[in-house]
Amino acid sequence: MATYEKVIRETGRFHVVDADDREGTVVEYTTYFLRLSLHKSYSPKVADVSYRLLDGQLVNRTRAGHFDTGNGLCRFFAVEEGVH
């Protein structure tokens, strides 16, 4: 039976603003499963992509450059991609 390791990596950042022009940053995290083997190398399998504000609040990416909170009360719009 194969053994896998779950790895979560930061894969992107988006500078965002809300409707009141408050600035923030959304961080993109990608979850990978790595198959572990002593004898062979395997490509990682992408399992999930999630987005969070810097304070840890989970947000949804509704379409390119648009994010909102789970309850839909706060919406954010990307003004710059790839900020590090």
C-alpha positions in Angstrom: 0.0 0.0 0.0 1.3 3.5 -0.9 2.1 6.1 1.7 1.2 9.7 1.0 2.2 13.0 2.8 -0.2 15.9 2.8 1.6 19.2 2.1 0.1 22.7 2.1 2.0 25.5 0.4 1.4 29.1 -0.1 1.1 29.5 -3.9 -0.1 33.1 -4.4 -1.1 36.4 -2.9 -3.6 39.0 -4.0 -3.8 42.6 -3.0 -7.5 43.3 -2.5 -9.9 46.1 -1.6 -13.5 46.0 -0.4 -16.4 48.2 -1.2 -15.3 50.8 1.4 -11.7 50.9 -0.1 -10.2 49.0 2.9 -7.1 47.2 1.7 -6.2 43.6 2.5 -4.3 40.6 1.2 -5.8 37.2 0.2 -3.4 34.3 0.4 -3.8 31.3 -1.9 -2.9 27.9 -0.4 -2.6 24.7 -2.5 -2.8 21.2 -0.9 -0.8 18.5 -2.5 -0.4 14.8 -1.8 3.1 13.5 -2.2 3.6 9.8 -2.7 6.5 8.6 -0.6 8.9 6.1 -2.0 12.6 5.2 -1.4 13.1 4.0 -5.0 11.0 6.1 -7.3 10.0 9.8 -7.6 6.3 10.6 -8.2 4.7 13.9 -9.2 2.6 15.6 -6.5 -1.2 15.4 -6.9 -3.1 18.7 -6.4 -5.9 18.0 -3.9 -7.4 21.4 -3.1 -6.9 25.2 -3.4 -8.1 27.5 -0.6 -8.0 31.2 0.0 -7.7 33.1 3.3 -7.3 36.7 4.4 -4.1 37.5 6.4 -6.1 37.3 9.6 -7.0 33.7 8.8 -10.6 34.2 7.7 -11.6 31.8 4.9 -12.8 33.4 1.7 -14.2 32.0 -1.6 -12.9 32.9 -5.0 -16.1 33.5 -6.9 -14.4 34.3 -10.2 -11.0 35.7 -11.4 -10.1 38.6 -9.1 -13.3 38.4 -7.0 -13.5 37.0 -3.4 -16.2 36.9 -0.7 -16.7 35.6 2.8 -18.7 32.4 3.2 -21.8 34.4 4.3 -21.4 36.8 1.3 -21.4 39.9 3.5 -17.9 41.0 2.6 -16.7 41.1 -1.0 -13.1 41.8 -2.1 -11.7 42.7 -5.5 -8.1 42.1 -6.6 -6.2 45.2 -7.6 -2.8 43.5 -8.0 -1.9 39.9 -8.3 1.3 38.1 -7.3 2.2 40.4 -4.4 4.9 38.9 -2.1 
